[in-house]
Amino acid sequence: MEKKKIIYFHGFGSSGASGTVETLRNLLPDAEIIAPDILVDPFEALPFLKALCEDEHPDLVIGTSMGGMYAHQMRGYKRICVNPALNMSSMSKVLKTGTHKFFNRRKNNEKDLNSAAL
């Protein structure tokens, strides 16, 4: 039997190495969990994630927070959007420009994101 393929989109400031990914892998050991580090710039992230889905043909796309907003846009796939951040542009009081630490380890070992560059 072929493994089910699940793509997980993390939230803002997180990574594909989040605790949620580890939990999914522990709870669903017979599934292949694909968890990319999402690019910070949404104009780069959305095409990247759409191409990933087209290449991988997942059985399910799961996203939390900002990842839920991206998962919501993956038309044609079964999706679970956990607390999707559909109103990111109205979060100016929370999302400040400047340099911020990523919450989780990134595959490219980046530690900071510079939101002023967005």
C-alpha distance (Angstrom), angle and dihedral (degrees) to the residues before:
residue distance angle dihedral
M1 . . .
E2 3.79 . .
K3 3.81 117.8 .
K4 3.80 116.7 -109.1
K5 3.78 111.2 -114.7
I6 3.81 119.2 -136.4
I7 3.79 125.5 -178.0
Y8 3.80 116.1 -157.0
F9 3.83 122.0 -158.4
H10 3.82 113.3 -159.0
G11 3.78 126.3 -146.2
F12 3.81 130.4 -101.5
G13 3.80 113.6 -58.3
S14 3.80 93.4 10.4
S15 3.80 132.0 98.8
G16 3.76 145.3 -145.2
A17 3.82 87.1 -87.3
S18 3.81 94.3 66.1
G19 3.77 124.2 134.6
T20 3.80 88.7 -109.9
V21 3.81 90.4 62.8
E22 3.80 90.8 50.2
T23 3.82 90.0 49.2
L24 3.81 91.9 49.8
R25 3.80 90.9 50.3
N26 3.82 91.1 48.9
L27 3.81 94.1 46.4
L28 3.80 95.0 42.4
P29 3.82 105.6 36.0
D30 3.81 92.1 159.3
A31 3.82 92.8 56.8
E32 3.78 128.4 82.1
I33 3.81 106.7 -125.1
I34 3.80 114.3 -158.9
A35 3.79 112.5 -167.0
P36 3.80 116.2 174.1
D37 3.77 126.5 -171.4
I38 3.79 100.8 -109.0
L39 3.78 116.2 -132.1
V40 3.81 112.4 -110.6
D41 3.81 97.2 -130.7
P42 3.85 108.9 76.4
F43 3.82 91.1 -149.7
E44 3.81 87.5 61.7
A45 3.81 97.8 32.7
L46 3.80 99.2 57.5
P47 3.85 96.7 53.5
F48 3.83 89.2 43.2
L49 3.82 91.9 53.1
K50 3.81 93.8 44.2
A51 3.82 90.0 51.1
L52 3.81 90.5 47.8
C53 3.81 90.7 54.2
E54 3.80 91.4 46.8
D55 3.82 90.5 50.8
E56 3.81 97.6 43.1
H57 3.85 101.7 35.8
P58 3.82 93.9 -149.1
D59 3.78 122.8 -155.5
L60 3.80 88.2 -142.0
V61 3.81 138.5 11.6
I62 3.81 116.9 -153.3
G63 3.79 123.5 -172.7
T64 3.78 134.8 174.9
S65 3.79 126.4 -154.4
M66 3.81 107.6 -34.0
G67 3.81 87.2 4.5
G68 3.81 86.9 55.2
M69 3.80 88.7 55.6
Y70 3.81 89.1 53.1
A71 3.83 92.3 44.7
H72 3.80 88.7 52.7
Q73 3.82 88.0 60.9
M74 3.82 94.7 53.5
R75 3.81 95.6 98.2
G76 3.79 116.6 -168.9
Y77 3.82 95.4 34.0
K78 3.79 131.3 92.1
R79 3.79 104.9 -104.8
I80 3.78 140.0 -169.2
C81 3.80 111.9 -163.1
V82 3.81 111.0 -167.3
N83 3.80 112.3 -161.2
P84 3.83 91.8 -28.4
A85 3.81 114.3 -152.2
L86 3.80 94.4 -133.0
N87 3.80 93.1 158.2
M88 3.81 100.7 53.5
S89 3.81 92.9 140.9
S90 3.81 90.6 60.5
M91 3.81 93.0 54.7
S92 3.81 96.4 83.7
K93 3.82 90.9 128.4
V94 3.80 90.5 58.7
L95 3.80 102.6 33.5
K96 3.79 107.1 61.5
T97 3.76 126.1 -179.6
G98 3.76 118.3 -110.5
T99 3.77 136.8 66.5
H100 3.80 119.0 -35.7
K101 3.80 133.9 179.9
F102 3.80 118.6 -115.3
F103 3.81 111.0 -117.3
N104 3.81 93.1 -136.3
R105 3.80 137.5 30.2
R106 3.82 112.8 -82.6
K107 3.81 122.3 -142.1
N108 3.81 90.8 -122.2
N109 3.85 90.2 49.6
E110 3.80 93.4 -117.8
K111 3.78 109.6 156.5
D112 3.81 102.1 -175.7
L113 3.77 137.2 44.4
N114 3.77 121.6 -154.6
S115 3.78 107.6 -146.1
A116 3.82 91.3 -176.2
A117 3.81 87.6 72.5
L118 3.81 92.0 60.1
